[in-house]
């Protein structure tokens, strides 16, 4: 996988190989643009569909939400 930034978007390229006994049997490549969203944008969009963030996690790079759980930050 190769990624390169260009403004507010990322160009991603994936190369796949199927190998057997050191021979390439099949290969495929694909490339596409991605527009990354901030965690706040993802959470906001998912909230509109009933998801809420789970309590604080130790690995902040993992965005953890659940469907229908009470939001610990909302008033009771």
MIZAGU-640900 format. One record per atom (N, C-alpha, C, O): residue number from 1; residue in three letters; atom name; x, y, z. Coordinates in steps of 0.02 Angstrom, whole numbers. Example, Ala and Ser with C-alpha at 12.3 -4.5 7.8 and 13.67 -1.06 7.14 Angstrom:
2
<1 'ALA' 'N' <660 -284 390>>
<1 'ALA' 'CA' <615 -225 390>>
<1 'ALA' 'C' <660 -165 390>>
<1 'ALA' 'O' <712 -166 423>>
<2 'SER' 'N' <642 -112 354>>
<2 'SER' 'CA' <684 -53 357>>
<2 'SER' 'C' <645 2 394>>
<2 'SER' 'O' <670 57 402>>
END
This chain:
76
<1 'UNK' 'N' <43 -58 0>>
<1 'UNK' 'CA' <0 0 0>>
<1 'UNK' 'C' <45 62 0>>
<1 'UNK' 'O' <93 66 38>>
<2 'UNK' 'N' <29 109 -43>>
<2 'UNK' 'CA' <65 172 -47>>
<2 'UNK' 'C' <15 228 -40>>
<2 'UNK' 'O' <-37 227 -74>>
<3 'UNK' 'N' <29 278 2>>
<3 'UNK' 'CA' <-17 334 10>>
<3 'UNK' 'C' <22 399 2>>
<3 'UNK' 'O' <79 404 26>>
<4 'UNK' 'N' <-8 447 -31>>
<4 'UNK' 'CA' <23 513 -38>>
<4 'UNK' 'C' <-30 566 -29>>
<4 'UNK' 'O' <-87 559 -52>>
<5 'UNK' 'N' <-12 620 6>>
<5 'UNK' 'CA' <-60 673 21>>
<5 'UNK' 'C' <-61 725 -35>>
<5 'UNK' 'O' <-10 738 -67>>
<6 'UNK' 'N' <-120 753 -47>>
<6 'UNK' 'CA' <-128 806 -97>>
<6 'UNK' 'C' <-185 851 -72>>
<6 'UNK' 'O' <-243 836 -82>>
<7 'UNK' 'N' <-167 906 -40>>
<7 'UNK' 'CA' <-218 949 -11>>
<7 'UNK' 'C' <-255 913 43>>
<7 'UNK' 'O' <-225 885 89>>
<8 'UNK' 'N' <-322 913 40>>
<8 'UNK' 'CA' <-363 880 90>>
<8 'UNK' 'C' <-382 809 72>>
<8 'UNK' 'O' <-431 782 98>>
<9 'UNK' 'N' <-345 779 27>>
<9 'UNK' 'CA' <-361 711 7>>
<9 'UNK' 'C' <-299 668 5>>
<9 'UNK' 'O' <-243 693 6>>
<10 'UNK' 'N' <-309 602 3>>
<10 'UNK' 'CA' <-254 554 2>>
<10 'UNK' 'C' <-263 509 -58>>
<10 'UNK' 'O' <-318 484 -71>>
<11 'UNK' 'N' <-210 498 -94>>
<11 'UNK' 'CA' <-210 450 -150>>
<11 'UNK' 'C' <-183 385 -123>>
<11 'UNK' 'O' <-127 383 -99>>
<12 'UNK' 'N' <-222 332 -128>>
<12 'UNK' 'CA' <-201 267 -103>>
<12 'UNK' 'C' <-193 218 -161>>
<12 'UNK' 'O' <-234 217 -206>>
<13 'UNK' 'N' <-140 180 -159>>
<13 'UNK' 'CA' <-129 129 -210>>
<13 'UNK' 'C' <-116 63 -175>>
<13 'UNK' 'O' <-75 59 -129>>
<14 'UNK' 'N' <-151 11 -196>>
<14 'UNK' 'CA' <-143 -55 -168>>
<14 'UNK' 'C' <-119 -102 -222>>
<14 'UNK' 'O' <-146 -103 -278>>
<15 'UNK' 'N' <-68 -141 -207>>
<15 'UNK' 'CA' <-43 -193 -253>>
<15 'UNK' 'C' <-52 -260 -219>>
<15 'UNK' 'O' <-33 -270 -161>>
<16 'UNK' 'N' <-81 -306 -256>>
<16 'UNK' 'CA' <-96 -373 -229>>
<16 'UNK' 'C' <-59 -426 -272>>
<16 'UNK' 'O' <-56 -420 -333>>
<17 'UNK' 'N' <-33 -476 -239>>
<17 'UNK' 'CA' <-1 -531 -274>>
<17 'UNK' 'C' <-24 -597 -245>>
<17 'UNK' 'O' <-29 -604 -184>>
<18 'UNK' 'N' <-38 -644 -288>>
<18 'UNK' 'CA' <-51 -713 -266>>
<18 'UNK' 'C' <11 -752 -288>>
<18 'UNK' 'O' <28 -754 -347>>
<19 'UNK' 'N' <44 -782 -239>>
<19 'UNK' 'CA' <106 -817 -254>>
<19 'UNK' 'C' <102 -890 -232>>
<19 'UNK' 'O' <65 -907 -186>>
<20 'UNK' 'N' <139 -930 -266>>
<20 'UNK' 'CA' <147 -1001 -247>>
<20 'UNK' 'C' <217 -1022 -267>>
<20 'UNK' 'O' <238 -1014 -324>>
<21 'UNK' 'N' <252 -1050 -220>>
<21 'UNK' 'CA' <319 -1075 -231>>
<21 'UNK' 'C' <362 -1023 -267>>
<21 'UNK' 'O' <395 -1037 -317>>
<22 'UNK' 'N' <363 -962 -240>>
<22 'UNK' 'CA' <404 -906 -264>>
<22 'UNK' 'C' <385 -881 -333>>
<22 'UNK' 'O' <422 -842 -363>>
<23 'UNK' 'N' <328 -903 -359>>
<23 'UNK' 'CA' <304 -878 -424>>
<23 'UNK' 'C' <243 -834 -412>>
<23 'UNK' 'O' <202 -849 -369>>
<24 'UNK' 'N' <237 -782 -451>>
<24 'UNK' 'CA' <178 -740 -450>>
<24 'UNK' 'C' <126 -771 -496>>
<24 'UNK' 'O' <137 -776 -557>>
<25 'UNK' 'N' <70 -793 -467>>
<25 'UNK' 'CA' <17 -824 -507>>
<25 'UNK' 'C' <-31 -772 -535>>
<25 'UNK' 'O' <-57 -779 -590>>
<26 'UNK' 'N' <-41 -719 -495>>
<26 'UNK' 'CA' <-88 -668 -515>>
<26 'UNK' 'C' <-69 -604 -479>>
<26 'UNK' 'O' <-46 -606 -422>>
<27 'UNK' 'N' <-80 -547 -512>>
<27 'UNK' 'CA' <-69 -483 -478>>
<27 'UNK' 'C' <-122 -433 -501>>
<27 'UNK' 'O' <-149 -437 -556>>
<28 'UNK' 'N' <-135 -387 -455>>
<28 'UNK' 'CA' <-186 -336 -469>>
<28 'UNK' 'C' <-166 -273 -432>>
<28 'UNK' 'O' <-139 -275 -377>>
<29 'UNK' 'N' <-179 -216 -463>>
<29 'UNK' 'CA' <-165 -152 -431>>
<29 'UNK' 'C' <-226 -107 -438>>
<29 'UNK' 'O' <-262 -110 -488>>
<30 'UNK' 'N' <-239 -67 -388>>
<30 'UNK' 'CA' <-293 -18 -391>>
<30 'UNK' 'C' <-272 44 -355>>
<30 'UNK' 'O' <-233 42 -307>>
<31 'UNK' 'N' <-298 101 -377>>
<31 'UNK' 'CA' <-282 164 -345>>
<31 'UNK' 'C' <-346 206 -343>>
<31 'UNK' 'O' <-388 203 -388>>
<32 'UNK' 'N' <-352 245 -290>>
<32 'UNK' 'CA' <-412 287 -283>>
<32 'UNK' 'C' <-398 343 -234>>
<32 'UNK' 'O' <-351 339 -193>>
<33 'UNK' 'N' <-438 395 -238>>
<33 'UNK' 'CA' <-434 452 -192>>
<33 'UNK' 'C' <-476 439 -130>>
<33 'UNK' 'O' <-530 410 -134>>
<34 'UNK' 'N' <-452 461 -74>>
<34 'UNK' 'CA' <-490 458 -11>>
<34 'UNK' 'C' <-491 529 18>>
<34 'UNK' 'O' <-442 565 15>>
<35 'UNK' 'N' <-548 547 47>>
<35 'UNK' 'CA' <-556 610 81>>
<35 'UNK' 'C' <-564 594 155>>
<35 'UNK' 'O' <-620 578 177>>
<36 'UNK' 'N' <-510 599 194>>
<36 'UNK' 'CA' <-515 579 264>>
<36 'UNK' 'C' <-560 626 304>>
<36 'UNK' 'O' <-561 686 292>>
<37 'UNK' 'N' <-596 597 350>>
<37 'UNK' 'CA' <-640 634 395>>
<37 'UNK' 'C' <-609 634 464>>
<37 'UNK' 'O' <-577 585 484>>
<38 'UNK' 'N' <-619 688 501>>
<38 'UNK' 'CA' <-594 691 569>>
<38 'UNK' 'C' <-636 646 614>>
<38 'UNK' 'O' <-693 630 596>>
<39 'UNK' 'N' <-609 624 671>>
<39 'UNK' 'CA' <-649 585 717>>
<39 'UNK' 'C' <-714 620 736>>
<39 'UNK' 'O' <-766 587 742>>
<40 'UNK' 'N' <-712 686 746>>
<40 'UNK' 'CA' <-773 723 764>>
<40 'UNK' 'C' <-826 719 709>>
<40 'UNK' 'O' <-885 712 723>>
<41 'UNK' 'N' <-804 722 645>>
<41 'UNK' 'CA' <-851 717 590>>
<41 'UNK' 'C' <-883 647 587>>
<41 'UNK' 'O' <-943 641 575>>
<42 'UNK' 'N' <-842 596 597>>
<42 'UNK' 'CA' <-868 527 595>>
<42 'UNK' 'C' <-917 516 652>>
<42 'UNK' 'O' <-971 488 642>>
<43 'UNK' 'N' <-899 537 713>>
<43 'UNK' 'CA' <-943 530 770>>
<43 'UNK' 'C' <-1009 567 758>>
<43 'UNK' 'O' <-1063 540 772>>
<44 'UNK' 'N' <-1005 629 734>>
<44 'UNK' 'CA' <-1066 667 720>>
<44 'UNK' 'C' <-1111 633 671>>
<44 'UNK' 'O' <-1172 632 680>>
<45 'UNK' 'N' <-1082 605 618>>
<45 'UNK' 'CA' <-1123 570 568>>
<45 'UNK' 'C' <-1154 507 597>>
<45 'UNK' 'O' <-1213 492 583>>
<46 'UNK' 'N' <-1116 469 636>>
<46 'UNK' 'CA' <-1142 407 664>>
<46 'UNK' 'C' <-1194 420 719>>
<46 'UNK' 'O' <-1241 381 727>>
<47 'UNK' 'N' <-1187 475 756>>
<47 'UNK' 'CA' <-1238 492 807>>
<47 'UNK' 'C' <-1307 500 776>>
<47 'UNK' 'O' <-1357 480 805>>
<48 'UNK' 'N' <-1310 528 716>>
<48 'UNK' 'CA' <-1374 537 682>>
<48 'UNK' 'C' <-1407 471 665>>
<48 'UNK' 'O' <-1467 469 649>>
<49 'UNK' 'N' <-1370 417 670>>
<49 'UNK' 'CA' <-1398 350 655>>
<49 'UNK' 'C' <-1401 306 718>>
<49 'UNK' 'O' <-1407 245 713>>
<50 'UNK' 'N' <-1396 338 777>>
<50 'UNK' 'CA' <-1406 301 839>>
<50 'UNK' 'C' <-1343 275 873>>
<50 'UNK' 'O' <-1348 240 923>>
<51 'UNK' 'N' <-1285 291 847>>
<51 'UNK' 'CA' <-1223 268 878>>
<51 'UNK' 'C' <-1198 320 928>>
<51 'UNK' 'O' <-1209 380 919>>
<52 'UNK' 'N' <-1164 296 979>>
<52 'UNK' 'CA' <-1135 340 1029>>
<52 'UNK' 'C' <-1064 315 1044>>
<52 'UNK' 'O' <-1050 256 1040>>
<53 'UNK' 'N' <-1019 362 1062>>
<53 'UNK' 'CA' <-950 341 1079>>
<53 'UNK' 'C' <-950 298 1142>>
<53 'UNK' 'O' <-988 310 1188>>
<54 'UNK' 'N' <-906 249 1142>>
<54 'UNK' 'CA' <-896 209 1203>>
<54 'UNK' 'C' <-853 248 1251>>
<54 'UNK' 'O' <-820 296 1231>>
<55 'UNK' 'N' <-852 229 1314>>
<55 'UNK' 'CA' <-810 264 1362>>
<55 'UNK' 'C' <-737 267 1337>>
<55 'UNK' 'O' <-717 227 1296>>
<56 'UNK' 'N' <-700 315 1363>>
<56 'UNK' 'CA' <-632 327 1340>>
<56 'UNK' 'C' <-591 263 1335>>
<56 'UNK' 'O' <-592 221 1380>>
<57 'UNK' 'N' <-556 257 1280>>
<57 'UNK' 'CA' <-515 198 1266>>
<57 'UNK' 'C' <-442 214 1279>>
<57 'UNK' 'O' <-422 272 1279>>
<58 'UNK' 'N' <-401 162 1288>>
<58 'UNK' 'CA' <-330 173 1298>>
<58 'UNK' 'C' <-295 190 1233>>
<58 'UNK' 'O' <-247 229 1233>>
<59 'UNK' 'N' <-318 163 1177>>
<59 'UNK' 'CA' <-288 177 1112>>
<59 'UNK' 'C' <-333 227 1075>>
<59 'UNK' 'O' <-384 208 1046>>
<60 'UNK' 'N' <-314 290 1077>>
<60 'UNK' 'CA' <-356 343 1048>>
<60 'UNK' 'C' <-357 341 971>>
<60 'UNK' 'O' <-396 377 940>>
<61 'UNK' 'N' <-314 300 941>>
<61 'UNK' 'CA' <-316 294 868>>
<61 'UNK' 'C' <-373 250 845>>
<61 'UNK' 'O' <-388 247 785>>
<62 'UNK' 'N' <-405 215 892>>
<62 'UNK' 'CA' <-462 172 877>>
<62 'UNK' 'C' <-527 209 895>>
<62 'UNK' 'O' <-537 228 952>>
<63 'UNK' 'N' <-569 220 845>>
<63 'UNK' 'CA' <-632 253 856>>
<63 'UNK' 'C' <-684 200 875>>
<63 'UNK' 'O' <-700 157 834>>
<64 'UNK' 'N' <-709 201 937>>
<64 'UNK' 'CA' <-754 149 961>>
<64 'UNK' 'C' <-822 179 976>>
<64 'UNK' 'O' <-829 223 1019>>
<65 'UNK' 'N' <-873 154 941>>
<65 'UNK' 'CA' <-942 175 952>>
<65 'UNK' 'C' <-985 112 955>>
<65 'UNK' 'O' <-965 59 932>>
<66 'UNK' 'N' <-1044 120 983>>
<66 'UNK' 'CA' <-1091 65 986>>
<66 'UNK' 'C' <-1161 90 970>>
<66 'UNK' 'O' <-1176 149 981>>
<67 'UNK' 'N' <-1202 47 945>>
<67 'UNK' 'CA' <-1270 66 928>>
<67 'UNK' 'C' <-1314 61 990>>
<67 'UNK' 'O' <-1319 8 1021>>
<68 'UNK' 'N' <-1347 117 1006>>
<68 'UNK' 'CA' <-1397 116 1059>>
<68 'UNK' 'C' <-1372 117 1130>>
<68 'UNK' 'O' <-1413 113 1176>>
<69 'UNK' 'N' <-1308 122 1142>>
<69 'UNK' 'CA' <-1284 126 1211>>
<69 'UNK' 'C' <-1295 197 1236>>
<69 'UNK' 'O' <-1292 244 1197>>
<70 'UNK' 'N' <-1308 205 1301>>
<70 'UNK' 'CA' <-1316 272 1327>>
<70 'UNK' 'C' <-1250 310 1320>>
<70 'UNK' 'O' <-1196 283 1331>>
<71 'UNK' 'N' <-1255 373 1300>>
<71 'UNK' 'CA' <-1195 415 1293>>
<71 'UNK' 'C' <-1174 438 1361>>
<71 'UNK' 'O' <-1211 473 1395>>
<72 'UNK' 'N' <-1113 419 1384>>
<72 'UNK' 'CA' <-1090 438 1450>>
<72 'UNK' 'C' <-1085 514 1459>>
<72 'UNK' 'O' <-1085 537 1516>>
<73 'UNK' 'N' <-1081 553 1405>>
<73 'UNK' 'CA' <-1074 624 1411>>
<73 'UNK' 'C' <-1141 661 1410>>
<73 'UNK' 'O' <-1142 722 1419>>
<74 'UNK' 'N' <-1196 626 1398>>
<74 'UNK' 'CA' <-1260 661 1394>>
<74 'UNK' 'C' <-1294 665 1462>>
<74 'UNK' 'O' <-1285 620 1504>>
<75 'UNK' 'N' <-1332 718 1475>>
<75 'UNK' 'CA' <-1366 724 1540>>
<75 'UNK' 'C' <-1420 670 1547>>
<75 'UNK' 'O' <-1452 651 1499>>
<76 'UNK' 'N' <-1430 647 1607>>
<76 'UNK' 'CA' <-1480 594 1620>>
<76 'UNK' 'C' <-1549 621 1625>>
<76 'UNK' 'O' <-1596 584 1635>>
END
